[in-house]
């Protein structure tokens, strides 16, 4: 009977598997933080690639090298790295006569019944001297975990927009 009474005390004092239990309790949170850091790095690196492509596309339009989408598409594709699919980039370019009327906010994306992007993008490359706004819009595939969801669009993707404002020469 004495042995039965001492068993709970011995069990409470035993610390042989405590480290394994603590690891099992904390590992999911640690892995979630590592995953979140990876995903944030993925988003920021993709944003940097899109910004660089917008800068190079701006130069092409600014100098008159690209005056239509057929000329601008290869410029964008040649300046994008491996994380962003150049075929999935939407281009919105339009001139403004007055700087006060300019709009540089992220566009509201619209989808058709099949879930495809249905926006009517502006394709006006303007004349020399025009104030231009060039936006490259990309829907980055975003991964979701049980603790973090990185999408900001209804289709589960993350919207990236690179905007360049310039005066065409």
Secondary structure, DSSP 8 states (H G I E B T S, - for coil): -HHHHHHHHHHHH--TTHHHHHHHHHHHHHHHHHHHHHHHHHHHHHHHHHHHHHHHHHHHHHTTS--SHHHHHHHHHHH--SSS-GGG-EEEEEEESSGGG---S-----B-TTS-B-----B----TT-EEEEEEEEEEE--B-SS-B---STTSEEEEEEEEEEE--
